[in-house]
Amino acid sequence: MSEMQVKYPIPDTPMPSQPCWCGQTGCRVVSRRDRWNQPLVSVICTACGTIRLEPRMTPEQATAFYEGHYEETHEPEQFFERQRNLQTERYLRRYLKDVDSILDYGCGPGGKLLPLAAEGIAIYGTDLNPSFLDFAVSKGMKRWIADKQYDCIFLSHTLEHWIHPREDLRKLVETNLRPGGLVVIEVPLVDRLVLGQRPGGFREETHLAHVWYFSTATLSAMLSTLSCELEFSDHVTTCVFRHQNGGARKSVSSSHLVERVRLAIVELNRNALLARITRRLNRTLQFVDTGFRQREISRSAETHEISGGSSPGV
């Protein structure tokens, strides 16, 4: 059963109001219902422009939710095959040239990065779901060593679920990322929505499991406070950050007004004609790089063919 087919129930116990990752509480309502028309409020922070659920679950409520509902949508072996079919190791290969070790934090059953193990990269993983992690280890993944530093931390569709993303990511970066290392984050970026994928507007993007709705700009602002600077974004899902020595930047650089304009475009492009015009503009201006994955997958395949190698498997 897919995630889209499951209606995530709102907790029976009240969820508390909590500040944005930037520490501010000022906000404006973006939508009052989720994609299934259940009462669920999303807001935009008037300080940094990040969109979040407000109120949102406590860590205890989140644990109960994932144990009782979310994990029911995935079976390890089938999920593993779906992950492998994404060919993540191919479209990220150019960013992993000097990487010897990767921590796949929230690895699921391990299908996204394990093919890189055949190339000599040590792939470590951890996941809240023990059956996923056991399956990943059975396929060759190493278990996360909590005090080890890695060349790269990979977070694929995990950060948007975290209740306190900035603080939890800070601990992870400080403990597990070597100086100058990479942080590769995949989240459903708000940037892509300007192309009109949500005919019902931003509300169709929201559900209880996704607490945060980052754009490239707001995600970069949060990572900059952890001394990580953006090296690449496709403005669809994938962002690559490099840890910088010399201390975190103090100011938040994202703009609440820019994010509100982005949301206004998302709502305007509920109109099919306007959405088609925006997509035509995007073909020229490439403000959303929709071809990134397929382009890099093809390039990676050609490189392996020229070098006499073959696509690695597990």
ZIRA-V662497 format. One record per residue. N is the residue number from 0. RES is the residue in one letter. PSI is psi in whole degrees, 0 to 359 (* if undefined). NEAR is the number of other C-alpha atoms within 10 Angstrom. Layout:
n->N res->RES psi->PSI near->NEAR
n->N res->RES psi->PSI near->NEAR
//
This chain:
n->0 res->M psi->132 near->9
n->1 res->S psi->161 near->8
n->2 res->E psi->323 near->13
n->3 res->M psi->336 near->11
n->4 res->Q psi->350 near->8
n->5 res->V psi->127 near->13
n->6 res->K psi->112 near->16
n->7 res->Y psi->119 near->17
n->8 res->P psi->145 near->13
n->9 res->I psi->136 near->16
n->10 res->P psi->145 near->13
n->11 res->D psi->324 near->7
n->12 res->T psi->143 near->8
n->13 res->P psi->142 near->12
n->14 res->M psi->141 near->14
n->15 res->P psi->153 near->11
n->16 res->S psi->134 near->13
n->17 res->Q psi->150 near->18
n->18 res->P psi->168 near->17
n->19 res->C psi->166 near->27
n->20 res->W psi->333 near->18
n->21 res->C psi->356 near->17
n->22 res->G psi->353 near->12
n->23 res->Q psi->154 near->13
n->24 res->T psi->345 near->15
n->25 res->G psi->136 near->13
n->26 res->C psi->164 near->21
n->27 res->R psi->143 near->14
n->28 res->V psi->134 near->14
n->29 res->V psi->314 near->17
n->30 res->S psi->157 near->18
n->31 res->R psi->357 near->16
n->32 res->R psi->155 near->16
n->33 res->D psi->186 near->20
n->34 res->R psi->342 near->18
n->35 res->W psi->13 near->16
n->36 res->N psi->23 near->13
n->37 res->Q psi->152 near->15
n->38 res->P psi->111 near->13
n->39 res->L psi->116 near->20
n->40 res->V psi->130 near->20
n->41 res->S psi->143 near->27
n->42 res->V psi->161 near->22
n->43 res->I psi->131 near->24
n->44 res->C psi->129 near->25
n->45 res->T psi->357 near->19
n->46 res->A psi->303 near->19
n->47 res->C psi->346 near->28
n->48 res->G psi->3 near->27
n->49 res->T psi->140 near->28
n->50 res->I psi->137 near->26
n->51 res->R psi->166 near->27
n->52 res->L psi->140 near->27
n->53 res->E psi->110 near->23
n->54 res->P psi->173 near->17
n->55 res->R psi->166 near->24
n->56 res->M psi->152 near->24
n->57 res->T psi->164 near->16
n->58 res->P psi->324 near->12
n->59 res->E psi->318 near->8
n->60 res->Q psi->321 near->16
n->61 res->A psi->317 near->19
n->62 res->T psi->315 near->12
n->63 res->A psi->321 near->13
n->64 res->F psi->311 near->19
n->65 res->Y psi->325 near->14
n->66 res->E psi->330 near->13
n->67 res->G psi->340 near->10
n->68 res->H psi->306 near->14
n->69 res->Y psi->317 near->16
n->70 res->E psi->344 near->15
n->71 res->E psi->343 near->13
n->72 res->T psi->355 near->13
n->73 res->H psi->138 near->16
n->74 res->E psi->133 near->13
n->75 res->P psi->310 near->20
n->76 res->E psi->316 near->15
n->77 res->Q psi->320 near->11
n->78 res->F psi->319 near->17
n->79 res->F psi->314 near->21
n->80 res->E psi->321 near->14
n->81 res->R psi->320 near->13
n->82 res->Q psi->314 near->18
n->83 res->R psi->321 near->19
n->84 res->N psi->341 near->11
n->85 res->L psi->339 near->15
n->86 res->Q psi->42 near->19
n->87 res->T psi->319 near->20
n->88 res->E psi->334 near->21
n->89 res->R psi->314 near->23
n->90 res->Y psi->347 near->20
n->91 res->L psi->356 near->18
n->92 res->R psi->318 near->15
n->93 res->R psi->338 near->12
n->94 res->Y psi->356 near->13
n->95 res->L psi->25 near->17
n->96 res->K psi->320 near->8
n->97 res->D psi->26 near->11
n->98 res->V psi->129 near->16
n->99 res->D psi->339 near->15
n->100 res->S psi->140 near->19
n->101 res->I psi->135 near->26
n->102 res->L psi->113 near->27
n->103 res->D psi->96 near->26
n->104 res->Y psi->107 near->20
n->105 res->G psi->48 near->20
n->106 res->C psi->345 near->28
n->107 res->G psi->218 near->27
n->108 res->P psi->4 near->31
n->109 res->G psi->7 near->32
n->110 res->G psi->344 near->27
n->111 res->K psi->317 near->22
n->112 res->L psi->348 near->26
n->113 res->L psi->328 near->29
n->114 res->P psi->335 near->23
n->115 res->L psi->341 near->22
n->116 res->A psi->330 near->19
n->117 res->A psi->345 near->13
n->118 res->E psi->7 near->12
n->119 res->G psi->4 near->11
n->120 res->I psi->129 near->17
n->121 res->A psi->120 near->20
n->122 res->I psi->116 near->23
n->123 res->Y psi->150 near->25
n->124 res->G psi->159 near->25
n->125 res->T psi->151 near->25
n->126 res->D psi->147 near->20
n->127 res->L psi->334 near->15
n->128 res->N psi->109 near->16
n->129 res->P psi->329 near->12
n->130 res->S psi->325 near->14
n->131 res->F psi->311 near->24
n->132 res->L psi->317 near->23
n->133 res->D psi->320 near->18
n->134 res->F psi->317 near->18
n->135 res->A psi->317 near->26
n->136 res->V psi->323 near->18
n->137 res->S psi->338 near->12
n->138 res->K psi->358 near->15
n->139 res->G psi->1 near->17
n->140 res->M psi->145 near->25
n->141 res->K psi->145 near->18
n->142 res->R psi->143 near->17
n->143 res->W psi->130 near->17
n->144 res->I psi->113 near->13
n->145 res->A psi->333 near->10
n->146 res->D psi->13 near->10
n->147 res->K psi->145 near->11
n->148 res->Q psi->139 near->20
n->149 res->Y psi->157 near->23
n->150 res->D psi->334 near->20
n->151 res->C psi->139 near->27
n->152 res->I psi->126 near->25
n->153 res->F psi->122 near->20
n->154 res->L psi->103 near->18
n->155 res->S psi->110 near->21
n->156 res->H psi->46 near->17
n->157 res->T psi->320 near->18
n->158 res->L psi->325 near->23
n->159 res->E psi->347 near->21
n->160 res->H psi->343 near->16
n->161 res->W psi->142 near->18
n->162 res->I psi->320 near->22
n->163 res->H psi->76 near->18
n->164 res->P psi->320 near->17
n->165 res->R psi->315 near->20
n->166 res->E psi->317 near->13
n->167 res->D psi->323 near->12
n->168 res->L psi->325 near->16
n->169 res->R psi->313 near->16
n->170 res->K psi->320 near->12
n->171 res->L psi->315 near->16
n->172 res->V psi->315 near->22
n->173 res->E psi->326 near->12
n->174 res->T psi->322 near->14
n->175 res->N psi->357 near->21
n->176 res->L psi->127 near->22
n->177 res->R psi->152 near->16
n->178 res->P psi->132 near->16
n->179 res->G psi->4 near->15
n->180 res->G psi->177 near->22
n->181 res->L psi->146 near->27
n->182 res->V psi->114 near->24
n->183 res->V psi->120 near->23
n->184 res->I psi->130 near->19
n->185 res->E psi->119 near->18
n->186 res->V psi->158 near->24
n->187 res->P psi->93 near->21
n->188 res->L psi->139 near->23
n->189 res->V psi->333 near->24
n->190 res->D psi->317 near->22
n->191 res->R psi->338 near->22
n->192 res->L psi->344 near->25
n->193 res->V psi->345 near->25
n->194 res->L psi->359 near->23
n->195 res->G psi->25 near->24
n->196 res->Q psi->343 near->17
n->197 res->R psi->89 near->17
n->198 res->P psi->334 near->17
n->199 res->G psi->7 near->15
n->200 res->G psi->188 near->22
n->201 res->F psi->330 near->23
n->202 res->R psi->326 near->21
n->203 res->E psi->346 near->16
n->204 res->E psi->338 near->16
n->205 res->T psi->145 near->23
n->206 res->H psi->168 near->24
n->207 res->L psi->325 near->22
n->208 res->A psi->330 near->21
n->209 res->H psi->107 near->20
n->210 res->V psi->326 near->23
n->211 res->W psi->144 near->28
n->212 res->Y psi->90 near->24
n->213 res->F psi->147 near->23
n->214 res->S psi->171 near->25
n->215 res->T psi->320 near->23
n->216 res->A psi->315 near->24
n->217 res->T psi->325 near->23
n->218 res->L psi->319 near->20
n->219 res->S psi->322 near->23
n->220 res->A psi->317 near->25
n->221 res->M psi->316 near->26
n->222 res->L psi->331 near->23
n->223 res->S psi->332 near->23
n->224 res->T psi->351 near->18
n->225 res->L psi->18 near->22
n->226 res->S psi->31 near->21
n->227 res->C psi->127 near->25
n->228 res->E psi->144 near->21
n->229 res->L psi->129 near->20
n->230 res->E psi->330 near->14
n->231 res->F psi->144 near->14
n->232 res->S psi->137 near->21
n->233 res->D psi->356 near->20
n->234 res->H psi->20 near->23
n->235 res->V psi->295 near->23
n->236 res->T psi->336 near->22
n->237 res->T psi->127 near->21
n->238 res->C psi->136 near->20
n->239 res->V psi->124 near->20
n->240 res->F psi->148 near->23
n->241 res->R psi->129 near->20
n->242 res->H psi->132 near->23
n->243 res->Q psi->131 near->16
n->244 res->N psi->146 near->10
n->245 res->G psi->5 near->7
n->246 res->G psi->156 near->12
n->247 res->A psi->149 near->15
n->248 res->R psi->138 near->16
n->249 res->K psi->327 near->11
n->250 res->S psi->147 near->11
n->251 res->V psi->127 near->18
n->252 res->S psi->351 near->16
n->253 res->S psi->159 near->20
n->254 res->S psi->126 near->17
n->255 res->H psi->320 near->19
n->256 res->L psi->320 near->13
n->257 res->V psi->319 near->13
n->258 res->E psi->326 near->24
n->259 res->R psi->322 near->19
n->260 res->V psi->318 near->11
n->261 res->R psi->316 near->18
n->262 res->L psi->323 near->20
n->263 res->A psi->321 near->14
n->264 res->I psi->320 near->19
n->265 res->V psi->316 near->25
n->266 res->E psi->321 near->20
n->267 res->L psi->323 near->17
n->268 res->N psi->12 near->24
n->269 res->R psi->336 near->19
n->270 res->N psi->122 near->14
n->271 res->A psi->322 near->13
n->272 res->L psi->314 near->12
n->273 res->L psi->323 near->15
n->274 res->A psi->319 near->22
n->275 res->R psi->320 near->14
n->276 res->I psi->317 near->12
n->277 res->T psi->319 near->16
n->278 res->R psi->324 near->18
n->279 res->R psi->316 near->13
n->280 res->L psi->322 near->13
n->281 res->N psi->330 near->16
n->282 res->R psi->329 near->13
n->283 res->T psi->313 near->8
n->284 res->L psi->336 near->10
n->285 res->Q psi->45 near->14
n->286 res->F psi->343 near->17
n->287 res->V psi->117 near->19
n->288 res->D psi->78 near->16
n->289 res->T psi->342 near->17
n->290 res->G psi->4 near->12
n->291 res->F psi->307 near->15
n->292 res->R psi->308 near->20
n->293 res->Q psi->324 near->14
n->294 res->R psi->315 near->12
n->295 res->E psi->326 near->19
n->296 res->I psi->316 near->19
n->297 res->S psi->317 near->12
n->298 res->R psi->318 near->16
n->299 res->S psi->318 near->19
n->300 res->A psi->319 near->16
n->301 res->E psi->319 near->14
n->302 res->T psi->317 near->13
n->303 res->H psi->324 near->13
n->304 res->E psi->317 near->12
n->305 res->I psi->321 near->10
n->306 res->S psi->356 near->9
n->307 res->G psi->8 near->8
n->308 res->G psi->178 near->11
n->309 res->S psi->162 near->12
n->310 res->S psi->125 near->15
n->311 res->P psi->150 near->14
n->312 res->G psi->177 near->12
n->313 res->V psi->* near->12
//
